[in-house]
Amino acid sequence: MSAGLRESAATSGRLGFGVYLIPGFPDWDTSLAAVRAAVAAGVDFVEFPILLDAGFSASTGSVVAEALAKAGPDNLDPRSSRLREWLAEAPVRVGIVYRSAWPAAGDWRAGDEILAGCAGLLCEHDIRPFPEYAAWARRRGLALVPPLRVTPERITDEEADVLGSGDGFVYLALSAETGRAGTIDDGLGRRIGDIRRLRPDLPIYTAFGIRDGDDVAAVARQGADGFIVGSHALTVLGDGVPTFERWLAGMIAARSAQVSGDLLENFR
């Protein structure tokens, strides 16, 4: 949807890779080095938080919550020049929107400037009705990413509405909480198949609990188009930039060994 995202969209034939990072965590210089390292390594997009206070839904695990608290409000202020400096290092970025920034479809509280460089938005909290939020984002030239979870049930009518109005890619959570590993088995494959029957145009990214190359291979075997790492990326970063860079290299190698379909075509 944005020129920057079109230019850097993943090519077909390999898995997409997104990473969630927090400006100011674990300190300002390290967070700058981390986003630069991610882009240099070949990460397709960087997720970052958009929030006005430290309130989280039940889906945000302790690693992310503690990292946001450690980063501090000065580094996370959507209107700050410091945040803009950090964001400038990531040409393709997806804003993770928390309730304090967007409590209702017509009540965007974080200011318009933070939206200017975003390719898309993904809400940390449950939003209802999703189509109204999606329409608001679309009017501003942004994709609102549809979130779903892996469950044994078929796609519900409400989930179908979310898929039908969302854009960008499908964010498919393996568990109910960030950082908590879900089971990567045939249940994921069936869920991916159900989603594809409704939205064959959207790549499907798995998230929540993905940590290493074995996880990357497992989600690829079940047909995922990409993966996103948040909690584990922050945990590794806490051990320093060199450790983070080594982990990134391993994840890039793991994704390069896998084959997938068209990635991020909807953003072109």
C-alpha positions as CSV (number, residue, x, y, z in Angstrom):
1,M,0.0,0.0,0.0
2,S,2.9,2.4,0.4
3,A,5.8,2.9,-2.1
4,G,8.3,1.8,0.5
5,L,6.5,-1.5,1.2
6,R,6.1,-2.2,-2.5
7,E,9.8,-1.6,-3.1
8,S,10.9,-4.0,-0.4
9,A,8.1,-6.6,-0.5
10,A,9.4,-10.2,-0.3
11,T,9.9,-12.0,-3.5
12,S,8.0,-15.2,-4.3
13,G,9.6,-18.5,-3.4
14,R,10.7,-17.8,0.1
15,L,9.2,-17.2,3.6
16,G,8.5,-13.7,4.8
17,F,10.0,-12.6,8.1
18,G,8.8,-9.9,10.3
19,V,10.2,-8.9,13.7
20,Y,8.7,-6.9,16.6
21,L,11.1,-4.4,18.2
22,I,10.6,-1.6,20.7
23,P,12.4,1.8,20.4
24,G,14.4,2.3,23.6
25,F,14.6,-1.3,24.6
26,P,16.8,-2.4,26.3
27,D,18.4,1.1,25.9
28,W,18.2,3.7,23.1
29,D,21.5,2.8,21.3
30,T,20.9,-0.9,21.4
31,S,17.4,-0.5,20.0
32,L,18.7,1.6,17.1
33,A,21.4,-1.0,16.4
34,A,18.8,-3.7,16.5
35,V,16.5,-2.2,14.0
36,R,19.4,-1.4,11.7
37,A,20.7,-5.0,12.0
38,A,17.2,-6.4,11.2
39,V,16.9,-4.4,8.1
40,A,20.5,-5.2,7.0
41,A,19.9,-8.9,7.6
42,G,16.9,-8.9,5.2
43,V,13.9,-8.8,7.5
44,D,10.8,-7.9,5.4
45,F,9.2,-5.6,7.9
46,V,9.6,-4.3,11.4
47,E,6.7,-4.1,13.8
48,F,6.7,-1.4,16.5
49,P,4.3,-0.3,19.2
50,I,1.8,2.6,19.0
51,L,0.4,3.4,22.4
52,L,-0.3,6.2,24.8
53,D,-0.1,4.4,28.1
54,A,1.0,1.1,29.6
55,G,-2.2,-0.8,29.3
56,F,-2.3,-4.2,27.6
57,S,-4.8,-6.9,26.6
58,A,-4.5,-10.4,27.8
59,S,-2.7,-11.4,24.6
60,T,0.4,-9.4,25.5
61,G,2.8,-11.6,27.5
62,S,5.2,-10.5,30.2
63,V,8.3,-10.2,28.0
64,V,6.7,-7.6,25.7
65,A,5.0,-5.8,28.6
66,E,8.2,-5.6,30.6
67,A,10.1,-4.4,27.5
68,L,7.6,-1.7,26.9
69,A,7.8,-0.6,30.5
70,K,11.6,-0.5,30.4
71,A,11.7,1.5,27.1
72,G,9.8,4.3,28.8
73,P,7.2,6.8,27.6
74,D,9.8,9.3,26.2
75,N,10.9,6.8,23.6
76,L,7.4,5.6,22.7
77,D,5.6,8.9,22.4
78,P,3.9,8.8,18.9
79,R,4.6,12.5,18.5
80,S,8.3,12.5,19.5
81,S,11.2,13.3,17.1
82,R,13.1,10.5,18.8
83,L,10.6,7.9,17.8
84,R,10.7,9.3,14.2
85,E,14.5,8.9,14.3
86,W,14.1,5.2,15.2
87,L,11.4,4.6,12.6
88,A,13.5,6.1,9.9
89,E,15.8,3.1,10.2
90,A,13.0,0.7,9.1
91,P,11.7,1.5,5.6
92,V,8.9,-1.1,5.9
93,R,7.0,-1.0,9.2
94,V,3.8,-2.2,10.7
95,G,2.3,-0.4,13.7
96,I,1.1,-2.5,16.5
97,V,-1.8,-0.4,17.9
98,Y,-2.8,-0.7,21.6
99,R,-6.2,0.3,22.9
100,S,-5.0,3.6,24.4
101,A,-4.1,4.8,20.9
102,W,-7.3,3.5,19.1
103,P,-10.1,2.6,21.5
104,A,-12.9,3.0,18.9
105,A,-13.0,3.0,15.1
106,G,-13.5,6.7,14.8
107,D,-11.3,7.7,17.8
108,W,-7.7,7.6,16.7
109,R,-5.7,9.3,19.5
110,A,-2.0,8.9,18.5
111,G,-1.9,11.6,15.9
112,D,-1.6,11.4,12.1
113,E,2.2,11.8,11.9
114,I,2.8,8.3,13.2
115,L,0.8,6.9,10.4
116,A,2.8,8.6,7.6
117,G,5.5,5.9,7.4
118,C,3.4,2.9,8.2
119,A,2.6,0.2,5.6
120,G,-0.1,-1.2,7.8
121,L,-1.6,-1.5,11.2
122,L,-2.3,-4.5,13.5
123,C,-4.3,-4.1,16.7
124,E,-3.0,-5.7,19.9
125,H,-6.5,-5.7,21.3
126,D,-9.7,-7.1,20.0
127,I,-11.6,-4.6,17.9
128,R,-15.3,-4.7,17.1
129,P,-16.6,-4.2,14.6
130,F,-13.5,-5.0,12.7
131,P,-14.8,-3.8,9.3
132,E,-15.3,-0.3,10.6
133,Y,-11.7,-0.1,11.8
134,A,-10.6,-1.5,8.5
135,A,-12.5,1.1,6.5
136,W,-11.0,3.9,8.6
137,A,-7.5,2.6,7.9
138,R,-8.2,2.1,4.2
139,R,-9.3,5.8,3.9
140,R,-5.8,6.7,5.1
141,G,-4.1,4.4,2.6
142,L,-3.2,1.7,5.2
143,A,-3.9,-2.0,5.5
144,L,-5.5,-3.2,8.7
145,V,-4.1,-6.7,9.2
146,P,-6.7,-9.3,10.1
147,P,-5.8,-11.4,13.2
148,L,-6.9,-15.0,13.7
149,R,-5.9,-17.8,16.1
150,V,-5.3,-21.4,15.4
151,T,-8.3,-23.4,16.6
152,P,-9.8,-26.8,15.8
153,E,-13.1,-25.2,14.7
154,R,-14.0,-24.0,11.2
155,I,-13.9,-20.3,10.3
156,T,-16.8,-18.5,12.1
157,D,-19.0,-15.9,10.5
158,E,-17.2,-13.2,12.5
159,E,-13.8,-14.4,11.4
160,A,-15.0,-14.4,7.8
161,D,-16.0,-10.8,8.3
162,V,-12.5,-10.0,9.6
163,L,-10.8,-11.8,6.7
164,G,-13.1,-10.1,4.2
165,S,-12.4,-6.6,5.3
166,G,-8.7,-6.9,6.4
167,D,-5.7,-6.4,4.2
168,G,-1.9,-6.8,4.0
169,F,-1.5,-10.3,5.4
170,V,-3.2,-12.6,7.9
171,Y,-1.7,-12.6,11.3
172,L,-2.2,-16.2,12.6
173,A,-1.5,-16.6,16.3
174,L,-0.4,-20.1,17.4
175,S,-1.5,-19.4,21.0
176,A,-3.4,-16.9,23.1
177,E,-0.4,-15.0,24.4
178,T,2.7,-13.5,22.9
179,G,5.8,-15.5,23.6
180,R,3.8,-18.6,24.6
181,A,4.5,-21.5,22.2
182,G,1.7,-23.1,20.4
183,T,1.6,-26.5,18.9
184,I,2.8,-26.5,15.3
185,D,1.0,-29.5,13.7
186,D,-1.6,-30.4,11.2
187,G,-4.1,-28.2,13.0
188,L,-2.1,-25.2,11.8
189,G,-2.2,-26.6,8.3
190,R,-6.0,-27.1,8.4
191,R,-6.5,-23.5,9.6
192,I,-4.2,-22.2,6.9
193,G,-6.2,-24.1,4.3
194,D,-9.5,-22.7,5.6
195,I,-8.2,-19.2,5.5
196,R,-6.9,-19.6,2.0
197,R,-10.2,-20.7,0.7
198,L,-11.7,-17.4,1.8
199,R,-8.7,-15.1,1.1
200,P,-6.3,-16.7,-1.4
201,D,-4.8,-13.3,-2.0
202,L,-3.5,-12.8,1.5
203,P,-0.2,-14.4,2.7
204,I,-0.5,-16.0,6.1
205,Y,2.1,-15.2,8.7
206,T,2.3,-17.3,11.9
207,A,3.3,-15.7,15.2
208,F,3.4,-16.2,19.0
209,G,6.1,-18.5,20.4
210,I,8.3,-18.8,17.3
211,R,12.0,-18.9,18.4
212,D,14.3,-20.8,16.1
213,G,15.0,-22.4,12.8
214,D,13.1,-25.6,13.8
215,D,10.0,-23.5,14.3
216,V,10.6,-21.8,11.0
217,A,10.8,-25.2,9.2
218,A,7.7,-26.5,11.1
219,V,5.4,-23.6,10.1
220,A,6.7,-23.8,6.5
221,R,5.8,-27.5,6.4
222,Q,2.3,-26.5,7.3
223,G,2.0,-24.1,4.5
224,A,2.6,-20.7,6.1
225,D,3.9,-17.9,3.9
226,G,5.9,-16.3,6.7
227,F,6.5,-15.8,10.4
228,I,6.8,-13.0,12.9
229,V,9.0,-13.1,16.1
230,G,8.4,-10.7,18.9
231,S,9.0,-11.9,22.5
232,H,12.0,-14.1,21.6
233,A,13.6,-11.4,19.6
234,L,13.4,-9.0,22.6
235,T,14.8,-11.7,24.9
236,V,17.7,-12.3,22.6
237,L,18.3,-8.6,22.2
238,G,18.6,-8.3,26.0
239,D,21.8,-10.3,25.7
240,G,23.3,-7.7,23.4
241,V,23.5,-6.8,19.8
242,P,26.1,-9.4,18.8
243,T,23.9,-12.2,20.1
244,F,20.9,-10.6,18.4
245,E,22.8,-10.5,15.1
246,R,23.8,-14.1,15.3
247,W,20.2,-15.1,16.0
248,L,19.0,-13.0,13.1
249,A,21.5,-14.7,10.8
250,G,20.2,-18.1,11.9
251,M,16.6,-17.2,11.3
252,I,17.4,-15.8,7.8
253,A,19.3,-19.0,6.9
254,A,16.3,-21.1,8.2
255,R,13.8,-19.1,6.1
256,S,16.0,-19.2,3.0
257,A,16.0,-23.0,3.2
258,Q,12.2,-23.1,3.0
259,V,10.0,-22.5,0.0
260,S,6.7,-20.6,0.0
261,G,4.3,-18.9,-2.3
262,D,3.8,-15.3,-3.2
263,L,4.6,-13.0,-0.2
264,L,3.1,-9.6,0.6
265,E,1.7,-9.3,-2.9
266,N,-1.3,-7.4,-1.5
267,F,1.0,-4.6,-0.4
268,R,2.4,-4.0,-3.9
